[in-house]
């Protein structure tokens, strides 16, 4: 993974790198690999993740078809 540092702005590059790693699932993978996970526990976790994924997709599909959307969240008060 590679990130360009512009104008010696390391903080901005580091923020960008963290976002990129988050999107790729690196942090989640590291957390899962910290300790050994029994095969039975791994199967149960993957099955639960699949169920959550299917339910989320069904919920999104229902929202699209019904045309009713949830109210949009606004940012912190006073920020633009």
PDB file with SEQRES, HELIX, SHEET and CRYST1 records, atoms N, CA, C and O in Angstrom:
SEQRES   1 A   80  UNK UNK UNK UNK UNK UNK UNK UNK UNK UNK UNK UNK UNK          
SEQRES   2 A   80  UNK UNK UNK UNK UNK UNK UNK UNK UNK UNK UNK UNK UNK          
SEQRES   3 A   80  UNK UNK UNK UNK UNK UNK UNK UNK UNK UNK UNK UNK UNK          
SEQRES   4 A   80  UNK UNK UNK UNK UNK UNK UNK UNK UNK UNK UNK UNK UNK          
SEQRES   5 A   80  UNK UNK UNK UNK UNK UNK UNK UNK UNK UNK UNK UNK UNK          
SEQRES   6 A   80  UNK UNK UNK UNK UNK UNK UNK UNK UNK UNK UNK UNK UNK          
SEQRES   7 A   80  UNK UNK                                                      
HELIX    1 AA1 UNK A   10  UNK A   24  1                                  15    
HELIX    2 AA2 UNK A   26  UNK A   33  1                                   8    
HELIX    3 AA3 UNK A   39  UNK A   66  1                                  28    
CRYST1    1.000    1.000    1.000  90.00  90.00  90.00 P 1           1          
ATOM      1  N   UNK A   1       0.853  -1.164   0.000  1.00  0.00           N  
ATOM      2  CA  UNK A   1       0.000   0.000   0.000  1.00  0.00           C  
ATOM      3  C   UNK A   1       0.902   1.231   0.000  1.00  0.00           C  
ATOM      4  O   UNK A   1       1.906   1.278   0.710  1.00  0.00           O  
ATOM      5  N   UNK A   2       0.539   2.205  -0.787  1.00  0.00           N  
ATOM      6  CA  UNK A   2       1.406   3.361  -0.948  1.00  0.00           C  
ATOM      7  C   UNK A   2       0.576   4.643  -0.844  1.00  0.00           C  
ATOM      8  O   UNK A   2      -0.525   4.737  -1.387  1.00  0.00           O  
ATOM      9  N   UNK A   3       1.134   5.626  -0.132  1.00  0.00           N  
ATOM     10  CA  UNK A   3       0.475   6.914   0.035  1.00  0.00           C  
ATOM     11  C   UNK A   3       1.503   7.998  -0.254  1.00  0.00           C  
ATOM     12  O   UNK A   3       2.636   7.928   0.222  1.00  0.00           O  
ATOM     13  N   UNK A   4       1.119   8.979  -1.017  1.00  0.00           N  
ATOM     14  CA  UNK A   4       2.011  10.078  -1.329  1.00  0.00           C  
ATOM     15  C   UNK A   4       1.915  11.162  -0.259  1.00  0.00           C  
ATOM     16  O   UNK A   4       0.825  11.505   0.197  1.00  0.00           O  
ATOM     17  N   UNK A   5       3.071  11.696   0.134  1.00  0.00           N  
ATOM     18  CA  UNK A   5       3.119  12.794   1.097  1.00  0.00           C  
ATOM     19  C   UNK A   5       3.309  14.078   0.302  1.00  0.00           C  
ATOM     20  O   UNK A   5       4.308  14.252  -0.396  1.00  0.00           O  
ATOM     21  N   UNK A   6       2.339  14.966   0.417  1.00  0.00           N  
ATOM     22  CA  UNK A   6       2.403  16.224  -0.329  1.00  0.00           C  
ATOM     23  C   UNK A   6       2.777  17.368   0.599  1.00  0.00           C  
ATOM     24  O   UNK A   6       2.232  17.474   1.698  1.00  0.00           O  
ATOM     25  N   UNK A   7       3.680  18.210   0.184  1.00  0.00           N  
ATOM     26  CA  UNK A   7       4.101  19.403   0.936  1.00  0.00           C  
ATOM     27  C   UNK A   7       4.538  19.046   2.351  1.00  0.00           C  
ATOM     28  O   UNK A   7       4.261  19.799   3.285  1.00  0.00           O  
ATOM     29  N   UNK A   8       5.207  17.929   2.528  1.00  0.00           N  
ATOM     30  CA  UNK A   8       5.685  17.470   3.835  1.00  0.00           C  
ATOM     31  C   UNK A   8       4.566  17.386   4.874  1.00  0.00           C  
ATOM     32  O   UNK A   8       4.814  17.546   6.069  1.00  0.00           O  
ATOM     33  N   UNK A   9       3.342  17.136   4.422  1.00  0.00           N  
ATOM     34  CA  UNK A   9       2.194  17.033   5.325  1.00  0.00           C  
ATOM     35  C   UNK A   9       1.991  15.561   5.686  1.00  0.00           C  
ATOM     36  O   UNK A   9       1.180  14.864   5.077  1.00  0.00           O  
ATOM     37  N   UNK A  10       2.745  15.103   6.688  1.00  0.00           N  
ATOM     38  CA  UNK A  10       2.721  13.706   7.081  1.00  0.00           C  
ATOM     39  C   UNK A  10       1.400  13.351   7.772  1.00  0.00           C  
ATOM     40  O   UNK A  10       0.887  12.243   7.608  1.00  0.00           O  
ATOM     41  N   UNK A  11       0.854  14.294   8.542  1.00  0.00           N  
ATOM     42  CA  UNK A  11      -0.402  14.016   9.247  1.00  0.00           C  
ATOM     43  C   UNK A  11      -1.526  13.695   8.269  1.00  0.00           C  
ATOM     44  O   UNK A  11      -2.299  12.762   8.485  1.00  0.00           O  
ATOM     45  N   UNK A  12      -1.610  14.465   7.204  1.00  0.00           N  
ATOM     46  CA  UNK A  12      -2.658  14.237   6.204  1.00  0.00           C  
ATOM     47  C   UNK A  12      -2.439  12.889   5.507  1.00  0.00           C  
ATOM     48  O   UNK A  12      -3.394  12.154   5.257  1.00  0.00           O  
ATOM     49  N   UNK A  13      -1.190  12.570   5.198  1.00  0.00           N  
ATOM     50  CA  UNK A  13      -0.883  11.302   4.542  1.00  0.00           C  
ATOM     51  C   UNK A  13      -1.213  10.126   5.466  1.00  0.00           C  
ATOM     52  O   UNK A  13      -1.715   9.095   5.017  1.00  0.00           O  
ATOM     53  N   UNK A  14      -0.926  10.294   6.757  1.00  0.00           N  
ATOM     54  CA  UNK A  14      -1.226   9.240   7.719  1.00  0.00           C  
ATOM     55  C   UNK A  14      -2.729   9.014   7.837  1.00  0.00           C  
ATOM     56  O   UNK A  14      -3.187   7.874   7.915  1.00  0.00           O  
ATOM     57  N   UNK A  15      -3.500  10.111   7.851  1.00  0.00           N  
ATOM     58  CA  UNK A  15      -4.964   9.992   7.901  1.00  0.00           C  
ATOM     59  C   UNK A  15      -5.477   9.244   6.675  1.00  0.00           C  
ATOM     60  O   UNK A  15      -6.339   8.371   6.780  1.00  0.00           O  
ATOM     61  N   UNK A  16      -4.933   9.598   5.513  1.00  0.00           N  
ATOM     62  CA  UNK A  16      -5.344   8.950   4.266  1.00  0.00           C  
ATOM     63  C   UNK A  16      -4.997   7.466   4.286  1.00  0.00           C  
ATOM     64  O   UNK A  16      -5.779   6.631   3.831  1.00  0.00           O  
ATOM     65  N   UNK A  17      -3.809   7.143   4.820  1.00  0.00           N  
ATOM     66  CA  UNK A  17      -3.384   5.748   4.902  1.00  0.00           C  
ATOM     67  C   UNK A  17      -4.315   4.955   5.816  1.00  0.00           C  
ATOM     68  O   UNK A  17      -4.690   3.829   5.490  1.00  0.00           O  
ATOM     69  N   UNK A  18      -4.690   5.532   6.954  1.00  0.00           N  
ATOM     70  CA  UNK A  18      -5.593   4.842   7.882  1.00  0.00           C  
ATOM     71  C   UNK A  18      -6.947   4.582   7.239  1.00  0.00           C  
ATOM     72  O   UNK A  18      -7.516   3.502   7.399  1.00  0.00           O  
ATOM     73  N   UNK A  19      -7.468   5.576   6.506  1.00  0.00           N  
ATOM     74  CA  UNK A  19      -8.750   5.384   5.815  1.00  0.00           C  
ATOM     75  C   UNK A  19      -8.651   4.269   4.795  1.00  0.00           C  
ATOM     76  O   UNK A  19      -9.549   3.435   4.678  1.00  0.00           O  
ATOM     77  N   UNK A  20      -7.543   4.261   4.051  1.00  0.00           N  
ATOM     78  CA  UNK A  20      -7.329   3.251   3.019  1.00  0.00           C  
ATOM     79  C   UNK A  20      -7.253   1.851   3.641  1.00  0.00           C  
ATOM     80  O   UNK A  20      -7.833   0.897   3.122  1.00  0.00           O  
ATOM     81  N   UNK A  21      -6.533   1.745   4.756  1.00  0.00           N  
ATOM     82  CA  UNK A  21      -6.400   0.467   5.437  1.00  0.00           C  
ATOM     83  C   UNK A  21      -7.747   0.014   6.016  1.00  0.00           C  
ATOM     84  O   UNK A  21      -8.061  -1.177   6.013  1.00  0.00           O  
ATOM     85  N   UNK A  22      -8.529   0.965   6.506  1.00  0.00           N  
ATOM     86  CA  UNK A  22      -9.853   0.636   7.049  1.00  0.00           C  
ATOM     87  C   UNK A  22     -10.746   0.067   5.952  1.00  0.00           C  
ATOM     88  O   UNK A  22     -11.439  -0.929   6.159  1.00  0.00           O  
ATOM     89  N   UNK A  23     -10.723   0.710   4.774  1.00  0.00           N  
ATOM     90  CA  UNK A  23     -11.545   0.242   3.651  1.00  0.00           C  
ATOM     91  C   UNK A  23     -11.132  -1.148   3.198  1.00  0.00           C  
ATOM     92  O   UNK A  23     -11.980  -1.955   2.817  1.00  0.00           O  
ATOM     93  N   UNK A  24      -9.829  -1.436   3.237  1.00  0.00           N  
ATOM     94  CA  UNK A  24      -9.320  -2.731   2.793  1.00  0.00           C  
ATOM     95  C   UNK A  24      -9.554  -3.828   3.825  1.00  0.00           C  
ATOM     96  O   UNK A  24      -9.431  -5.010   3.503  1.00  0.00           O  
ATOM     97  N   UNK A  25      -9.887  -3.457   5.059  1.00  0.00           N  
ATOM     98  CA  UNK A  25     -10.141  -4.446   6.095  1.00  0.00           C  
ATOM     99  C   UNK A  25      -8.892  -4.925   6.804  1.00  0.00           C  
ATOM    100  O   UNK A  25      -8.892  -6.003   7.400  1.00  0.00           O  
ATOM    101  N   UNK A  26      -7.825  -4.141   6.749  1.00  0.00           N  
ATOM    102  CA  UNK A  26      -6.557  -4.549   7.358  1.00  0.00           C  
ATOM    103  C   UNK A  26      -6.674  -4.599   8.877  1.00  0.00           C  
ATOM    104  O   UNK A  26      -6.200  -5.548   9.501  1.00  0.00           O  
ATOM    105  N   UNK A  27      -7.296  -3.591   9.480  1.00  0.00           N  
ATOM    106  CA  UNK A  27      -7.416  -3.539  10.936  1.00  0.00           C  
ATOM    107  C   UNK A  27      -8.250  -4.708  11.454  1.00  0.00           C  
ATOM    108  O   UNK A  27      -7.921  -5.309  12.477  1.00  0.00           O  
ATOM    109  N   UNK A  28      -9.312  -5.020  10.752  1.00  0.00           N  
ATOM    110  CA  UNK A  28     -10.184  -6.130  11.148  1.00  0.00           C  
ATOM    111  C   UNK A  28      -9.423  -7.448  11.057  1.00  0.00           C  
ATOM    112  O   UNK A  28      -9.531  -8.300  11.939  1.00  0.00           O  
ATOM    113  N   UNK A  29      -8.661  -7.606   9.993  1.00  0.00           N  
ATOM    114  CA  UNK A  29      -7.860  -8.812   9.799  1.00  0.00           C  
ATOM    115  C   UNK A  29      -6.806  -8.951  10.893  1.00  0.00           C  
ATOM    116  O   UNK A  29      -6.578 -10.048  11.402  1.00  0.00           O  
ATOM    117  N   UNK A  30      -6.168  -7.847  11.251  1.00  0.00           N  
ATOM    118  CA  UNK A  30      -5.160  -7.888  12.312  1.00  0.00           C  
ATOM    119  C   UNK A  30      -5.792  -8.309  13.638  1.00  0.00           C  
ATOM    120  O   UNK A  30      -5.226  -9.118  14.373  1.00  0.00           O  
ATOM    121  N   UNK A  31      -6.969  -7.754  13.939  1.00  0.00           N  
ATOM    122  CA  UNK A  31      -7.636  -8.089  15.188  1.00  0.00           C  
ATOM    123  C   UNK A  31      -8.009  -9.576  15.222  1.00  0.00           C  
ATOM    124  O   UNK A  31      -7.898 -10.220  16.265  1.00  0.00           O  
ATOM    125  N   UNK A  32      -8.450 -10.118  14.085  1.00  0.00           N  
ATOM    126  CA  UNK A  32      -8.829 -11.528  14.040  1.00  0.00           C  
ATOM    127  C   UNK A  32      -7.617 -12.445  14.185  1.00  0.00           C  
ATOM    128  O   UNK A  32      -7.735 -13.549  14.715  1.00  0.00           O  
ATOM    129  N   UNK A  33      -6.468 -11.999  13.723  1.00  0.00           N  
ATOM    130  CA  UNK A  33      -5.274 -12.842  13.757  1.00  0.00           C  
ATOM    131  C   UNK A  33      -4.467 -12.706  15.042  1.00  0.00           C  
ATOM    132  O   UNK A  33      -3.444 -13.374  15.198  1.00  0.00           O  
ATOM    133  N   UNK A  34      -4.906 -11.856  15.964  1.00  0.00           N  
ATOM    134  CA  UNK A  34      -4.161 -11.687  17.213  1.00  0.00           C  
ATOM    135  C   UNK A  34      -4.110 -12.994  18.007  1.00  0.00           C  
ATOM    136  O   UNK A  34      -3.092 -13.310  18.622  1.00  0.00           O  
ATOM    137  N   UNK A  35      -5.197 -13.742  17.991  1.00  0.00           N  
ATOM    138  CA  UNK A  35      -5.274 -14.987  18.749  1.00  0.00           C  
ATOM    139  C   UNK A  35      -5.833 -16.072  17.841  1.00  0.00           C  
ATOM    140  O   UNK A  35      -6.521 -15.795  16.859  1.00  0.00           O  
ATOM    141  N   UNK A  36      -5.523 -17.304  18.193  1.00  0.00           N  
ATOM    142  CA  UNK A  36      -6.035 -18.425  17.413  1.00  0.00           C  
ATOM    143  C   UNK A  36      -7.545 -18.521  17.581  1.00  0.00           C  
ATOM    144  O   UNK A  36      -8.080 -18.361  18.678  1.00  0.00           O  
ATOM    145  N   UNK A  37      -8.206 -18.782  16.479  1.00  0.00           N  
ATOM    146  CA  UNK A  37      -9.654 -18.935  16.502  1.00  0.00           C  
ATOM    147  C   UNK A  37      -9.979 -20.377  16.133  1.00  0.00           C  
ATOM    148  O   UNK A  37      -9.600 -20.859  15.065  1.00  0.00           O  
ATOM    149  N   UNK A  38     -10.688 -21.060  17.032  1.00  0.00           N  
ATOM    150  CA  UNK A  38     -11.040 -22.452  16.768  1.00  0.00           C  
ATOM    151  C   UNK A  38     -11.897 -22.527  15.512  1.00  0.00           C  
ATOM    152  O   UNK A  38     -12.675 -21.612  15.241  1.00  0.00           O  
ATOM    153  N   UNK A  39     -11.765 -23.608  14.741  1.00  0.00           N  
ATOM    154  CA  UNK A  39     -12.550 -23.744  13.513  1.00  0.00           C  
ATOM    155  C   UNK A  39     -14.054 -23.644  13.742  1.00  0.00           C  
ATOM    156  O   UNK A  39     -14.765 -23.085  12.908  1.00  0.00           O  
ATOM    157  N   UNK A  40     -14.550 -24.176  14.858  1.00  0.00           N  
ATOM    158  CA  UNK A  40     -15.986 -24.102  15.124  1.00  0.00           C  
ATOM    159  C   UNK A  40     -16.415 -22.659  15.386  1.00  0.00           C  
ATOM    160  O   UNK A  40     -17.495 -22.245  14.964  1.00  0.00           O  
ATOM    161  N   UNK A  41     -15.579 -21.901  16.076  1.00  0.00           N  
ATOM    162  CA  UNK A  41     -15.881 -20.495  16.357  1.00  0.00           C  
ATOM    163  C   UNK A  41     -15.823 -19.688  15.062  1.00  0.00           C  
ATOM    164  O   UNK A  41     -16.630 -18.785  14.840  1.00  0.00           O  
ATOM    165  N   UNK A  42     -14.855 -20.028  14.214  1.00  0.00           N  
ATOM    166  CA  UNK A  42     -14.712 -19.330  12.932  1.00  0.00           C  
ATOM    167  C   UNK A  42     -15.941 -19.560  12.052  1.00  0.00           C  
ATOM    168  O   UNK A  42     -16.454 -18.626  11.435  1.00  0.00           O  
ATOM    169  N   UNK A  43     -16.411 -20.810  11.999  1.00  0.00           N  
ATOM    170  CA  UNK A  43     -17.605 -21.114  11.206  1.00  0.00           C  
ATOM    171  C   UNK A  43     -18.813 -20.351  11.726  1.00  0.00           C  
ATOM    172  O   UNK A  43     -19.591 -19.803  10.945  1.00  0.00           O  
ATOM    173  N   UNK A  44     -18.969 -20.315  13.042  1.00  0.00           N  
ATOM    174  CA  UNK A  44     -20.117 -19.618  13.642  1.00  0.00           C  
ATOM    175  C   UNK A  44     -20.047 -18.124  13.338  1.00  0.00           C  
ATOM    176  O   UNK A  44     -21.063 -17.505  13.021  1.00  0.00           O  
ATOM    177  N   UNK A  45     -18.854 -17.544  13.434  1.00  0.00           N  
ATOM    178  CA  UNK A  45     -18.692 -16.110  13.156  1.00  0.00           C  
ATOM    179  C   UNK A  45     -18.996 -15.803  11.695  1.00  0.00           C  
ATOM    180  O   UNK A  45     -19.702 -14.842  11.391  1.00  0.00           O  
ATOM    181  N   UNK A  46     -18.459 -16.625  10.788  1.00  0.00           N  
ATOM    182  CA  UNK A  46     -18.693 -16.388   9.367  1.00  0.00           C  
ATOM    183  C   UNK A  46     -20.168 -16.552   9.009  1.00  0.00           C  
ATOM    184  O   UNK A  46     -20.692 -15.821   8.168  1.00  0.00           O  
ATOM    185  N   UNK A  47     -20.833 -17.510   9.647  1.00  0.00           N  
ATOM    186  CA  UNK A  47     -22.262 -17.709   9.393  1.00  0.00           C  
ATOM    187  C   UNK A  47     -23.053 -16.491   9.875  1.00  0.00           C  
ATOM    188  O   UNK A  47     -23.953 -16.022   9.179  1.00  0.00           O  
ATOM    189  N   UNK A  48     -22.719 -15.978  11.064  1.00  0.00           N  
ATOM    190  CA  UNK A  48     -23.402 -14.801  11.597  1.00  0.00           C  
ATOM    191  C   UNK A  48     -23.152 -13.583  10.710  1.00  0.00           C  
ATOM    192  O   UNK A  48     -24.059 -12.783  10.479  1.00  0.00           O  
ATOM    193  N   UNK A  49     -21.919 -13.444  10.213  1.00  0.00           N  
ATOM    194  CA  UNK A  49     -21.606 -12.319   9.314  1.00  0.00           C  
ATOM    195  C   UNK A  49     -22.423 -12.411   8.033  1.00  0.00           C  
ATOM    196  O   UNK A  49     -22.914 -11.400   7.533  1.00  0.00           O  
ATOM    197  N   UNK A  50     -22.570 -13.620   7.504  1.00  0.00           N  
ATOM    198  CA  UNK A  50     -23.362 -13.808   6.296  1.00  0.00           C  
ATOM    199  C   UNK A  50     -24.818 -13.448   6.507  1.00  0.00           C  
ATOM    200  O   UNK A  50     -25.444 -12.821   5.652  1.00  0.00           O  
ATOM    201  N   UNK A  51     -25.356 -13.849   7.653  1.00  0.00           N  
ATOM    202  CA  UNK A  51     -26.754 -13.524   7.969  1.00  0.00           C  
ATOM    203  C   UNK A  51     -26.930 -12.014   8.064  1.00  0.00           C  
ATOM    204  O   UNK A  51     -27.893 -11.462   7.533  1.00  0.00           O  
ATOM    205  N   UNK A  52     -25.986 -11.335   8.750  1.00  0.00           N  
ATOM    206  CA  UNK A  52     -26.062  -9.872   8.864  1.00  0.00           C  
ATOM    207  C   UNK A  52     -25.999  -9.207   7.495  1.00  0.00           C  
ATOM    208  O   UNK A  52     -26.730  -8.255   7.218  1.00  0.00           O  
ATOM    209  N   UNK A  53     -25.109  -9.726   6.639  1.00  0.00           N  
ATOM    210  CA  UNK A  53     -24.948  -9.155   5.300  1.00  0.00           C  
ATOM    211  C   UNK A  53     -26.231  -9.305   4.484  1.00  0.00           C  
ATOM    212  O   UNK A  53     -26.650  -8.366   3.808  1.00  0.00           O  
ATOM    213  N   UNK A  54     -26.856 -10.484   4.546  1.00  0.00           N  
ATOM    214  CA  UNK A  54     -28.095 -10.727   3.800  1.00  0.00           C  
ATOM    215  C   UNK A  54     -29.215  -9.823   4.307  1.00  0.00           C  
ATOM    216  O   UNK A  54     -29.959  -9.241   3.518  1.00  0.00           O  
ATOM    217  N   UNK A  55     -29.329  -9.709   5.639  1.00  0.00           N  
ATOM    218  CA  UNK A  55     -30.376  -8.851   6.207  1.00  0.00           C  
ATOM    219  C   UNK A  55     -30.168  -7.395   5.832  1.00  0.00           C  
ATOM    220  O   UNK A  55     -31.128  -6.678   5.552  1.00  0.00           O  
ATOM    221  N   UNK A  56     -28.926  -6.960   5.825  1.00  0.00           N  
ATOM    222  CA  UNK A  56     -28.629  -5.572   5.465  1.00  0.00           C  
ATOM    223  C   UNK A  56     -29.003  -5.306   4.002  1.00  0.00           C  
ATOM    224  O   UNK A  56     -29.593  -4.273   3.688  1.00  0.00           O  
ATOM    225  N   UNK A  57     -28.657  -6.242   3.111  1.00  0.00           N  
ATOM    226  CA  UNK A  57     -29.009  -6.092   1.705  1.00  0.00           C  
ATOM    227  C   UNK A  57     -30.522  -6.079   1.514  1.00  0.00           C  
ATOM    228  O   UNK A  57     -31.042  -5.297   0.718  1.00  0.00           O  
ATOM    229  N   UNK A  58     -31.228  -6.943   2.242  1.00  0.00           N  
ATOM    230  CA  UNK A  58     -32.691  -6.983   2.142  1.00  0.00           C  
ATOM    231  C   UNK A  58     -33.298  -5.669   2.633  1.00  0.00           C  
ATOM    232  O   UNK A  58     -34.244  -5.155   2.037  1.00  0.00           O  
ATOM    233  N   UNK A  59     -32.746  -5.131   3.723  1.00  0.00           N  
ATOM    234  CA  UNK A  59     -33.243  -3.869   4.263  1.00  0.00           C  
ATOM    235  C   UNK A  59     -33.016  -2.726   3.266  1.00  0.00           C  
ATOM    236  O   UNK A  59     -33.892  -1.885   3.066  1.00  0.00           O  
ATOM    237  N   UNK A  60     -31.828  -2.707   2.642  1.00  0.00           N  
ATOM    238  CA  UNK A  60     -31.540  -1.670   1.644  1.00  0.00           C  
ATOM    239  C   UNK A  60     -32.464  -1.796   0.441  1.00  0.00           C  
ATOM    240  O   UNK A  60     -32.945  -0.795  -0.090  1.00  0.00           O  
ATOM    241  N   UNK A  61     -32.709  -3.035   0.014  1.00  0.00           N  
ATOM    242  CA  UNK A  61     -33.590  -3.264  -1.134  1.00  0.00           C  
ATOM    243  C   UNK A  61     -35.007  -2.797  -0.822  1.00  0.00           C  
ATOM    244  O   UNK A  61     -35.655  -2.168  -1.658  1.00  0.00           O  
ATOM    245  N   UNK A  62     -35.485  -3.102   0.375  1.00  0.00           N  
ATOM    246  CA  UNK A  62     -36.816  -2.680   0.791  1.00  0.00           C  
ATOM    247  C   UNK A  62     -36.920  -1.153   0.835  1.00  0.00           C  
ATOM    248  O   UNK A  62     -37.928  -0.583   0.419  1.00  0.00           O  
ATOM    249  N   UNK A  63     -35.877  -0.499   1.340  1.00  0.00           N  
ATOM    250  CA  UNK A  63     -35.870   0.965   1.398  1.00  0.00           C  
ATOM    251  C   UNK A  63     -35.931   1.566  -0.005  1.00  0.00           C  
ATOM    252  O   UNK A  63     -36.648   2.538  -0.244  1.00  0.00           O  
ATOM    253  N   UNK A  64     -35.169   0.976  -0.932  1.00  0.00           N  
ATOM    254  CA  UNK A  64     -35.168   1.490  -2.316  1.00  0.00           C  
ATOM    255  C   UNK A  64     -36.529   1.311  -2.970  1.00  0.00           C  
ATOM    256  O   UNK A  64     -37.016   2.211  -3.653  1.00  0.00           O  
ATOM    257  N   UNK A  65     -37.149   0.147  -2.762  1.00  0.00           N  
ATOM    258  CA  UNK A  65     -38.429  -0.143  -3.407  1.00  0.00           C  
ATOM    259  C   UNK A  65     -39.572   0.668  -2.826  1.00  0.00           C  
ATOM    260  O   UNK A  65     -40.489   1.062  -3.546  1.00  0.00           O  
ATOM    261  N   UNK A  66     -39.518   0.917  -1.528  1.00  0.00           N  
ATOM    262  CA  UNK A  66     -40.617   1.642  -0.898  1.00  0.00           C  
ATOM    263  C   UNK A  66     -40.523   3.140  -1.167  1.00  0.00           C  
ATOM    264  O   UNK A  66     -41.531   3.844  -1.105  1.00  0.00           O  
ATOM    265  N   UNK A  67     -39.328   3.631  -1.465  1.00  0.00           N  
ATOM    266  CA  UNK A  67     -39.161   5.053  -1.742  1.00  0.00           C  
ATOM    267  C   UNK A  67     -39.096   5.906  -0.492  1.00  0.00           C  
ATOM    268  O   UNK A  67     -38.954   7.126  -0.574  1.00  0.00           O  
ATOM    269  N   UNK A  68     -39.197   5.279   0.650  1.00  0.00           N  
ATOM    270  CA  UNK A  68     -39.107   6.014   1.911  1.00  0.00           C  
ATOM    271  C   UNK A  68     -37.675   5.889   2.408  1.00  0.00           C  
ATOM    272  O   UNK A  68     -37.151   4.788   2.579  1.00  0.00           O  
ATOM    273  N   UNK A  69     -37.061   7.027   2.634  1.00  0.00           N  
ATOM    274  CA  UNK A  69     -35.689   7.011   3.119  1.00  0.00           C  
ATOM    275  C   UNK A  69     -35.629   7.565   4.527  1.00  0.00           C  
ATOM    276  O   UNK A  69     -36.463   8.377   4.928  1.00  0.00           O  
ATOM    277  N   UNK A  70     -34.651   7.125   5.260  1.00  0.00           N  
ATOM    278  CA  UNK A  70     -34.460   7.619   6.620  1.00  0.00           C  
ATOM    279  C   UNK A  70     -33.937   9.048   6.551  1.00  0.00           C  
ATOM    280  O   UNK A  70     -33.268   9.409   5.583  1.00  0.00           O  
ATOM    281  N   UNK A  71     -34.226   9.862   7.553  1.00  0.00           N  
ATOM    282  CA  UNK A  71     -33.716  11.233   7.547  1.00  0.00           C  
ATOM    283  C   UNK A  71     -32.197  11.224   7.593  1.00  0.00           C  
ATOM    284  O   UNK A  71     -31.585  10.401   8.273  1.00  0.00           O  
ATOM    285  N   UNK A  72     -31.602  12.155   6.858  1.00  0.00           N  
ATOM    286  CA  UNK A  72     -30.150  12.223   6.805  1.00  0.00           C  
ATOM    287  C   UNK A  72     -29.608  12.800   8.102  1.00  0.00           C  
ATOM    288  O   UNK A  72     -30.176  13.724   8.685  1.00  0.00           O  
ATOM    289  N   UNK A  73     -28.491  12.228   8.536  1.00  0.00           N  
ATOM    290  CA  UNK A  73     -27.858  12.723   9.751  1.00  0.00           C  
ATOM    291  C   UNK A  73     -27.064  13.975   9.397  1.00  0.00           C  
ATOM    292  O   UNK A  73     -26.399  14.031   8.363  1.00  0.00           O  
ATOM    293  N   UNK A  74     -27.140  14.956  10.250  1.00  0.00           N  
ATOM    294  CA  UNK A  74     -26.363  16.174  10.035  1.00  0.00           C  
ATOM    295  C   UNK A  74     -25.091  16.104  10.838  1.00  0.00           C  
ATOM    296  O   UNK A  74     -24.996  15.334  11.794  1.00  0.00           O  
ATOM    297  N   UNK A  75     -24.116  16.897  10.462  1.00  0.00           N  
ATOM    298  CA  UNK A  75     -22.841  16.926  11.159  1.00  0.00           C  
ATOM    299  C   UNK A  75     -22.978  17.542  12.525  1.00  0.00           C  
ATOM    300  O   UNK A  75     -24.084  17.825  12.986  1.00  0.00           O  
ATOM    301  N   UNK A  76     -21.851  17.749  13.172  1.00  0.00           N  
ATOM    302  CA  UNK A  76     -21.855  18.357  14.499  1.00  0.00           C  
ATOM    303  C   UNK A  76     -22.382  19.780  14.406  1.00  0.00           C  
ATOM    304  O   UNK A  76     -22.126  20.464  13.415  1.00  0.00           O  
ATOM    305  N   UNK A  77     -23.104  20.235  15.402  1.00  0.00           N  
ATOM    306  CA  UNK A  77     -23.657  21.589  15.353  1.00  0.00           C  
ATOM    307  C   UNK A  77     -22.547  22.640  15.286  1.00  0.00           C  
ATOM    308  O   UNK A  77     -21.552  22.558  16.006  1.00  0.00           O  
ATOM    309  N   UNK A  78     -22.734  23.601  14.432  1.00  0.00           N  
ATOM    310  CA  UNK A  78     -21.772  24.696  14.309  1.00  0.00           C  
ATOM    311  C   UNK A  78     -20.650  24.437  13.337  1.00  0.00           C  
ATOM    312  O   UNK A  78     -19.856  25.337  13.062  1.00  0.00           O  
ATOM    313  N   UNK A  79     -20.559  23.218  12.801  1.00  0.00           N  
ATOM    314  CA  UNK A  79     -19.492  22.914  11.829  1.00  0.00           C  
ATOM    315  C   UNK A  79     -20.030  23.012  10.427  1.00  0.00           C  
ATOM    316  O   UNK A  79     -21.191  22.697  10.168  1.00  0.00           O  
ATOM    317  N   UNK A  80     -19.195  23.443   9.538  1.00  0.00           N  
ATOM    318  CA  UNK A  80     -19.585  23.552   8.128  1.00  0.00           C  
ATOM    319  C   UNK A  80     -18.630  22.799   7.258  1.00  0.00           C  
ATOM    320  O   UNK A  80     -18.794  22.775   6.038  1.00  0.00           O  
TER     321      UNK A  80                                                      
END                                                                             
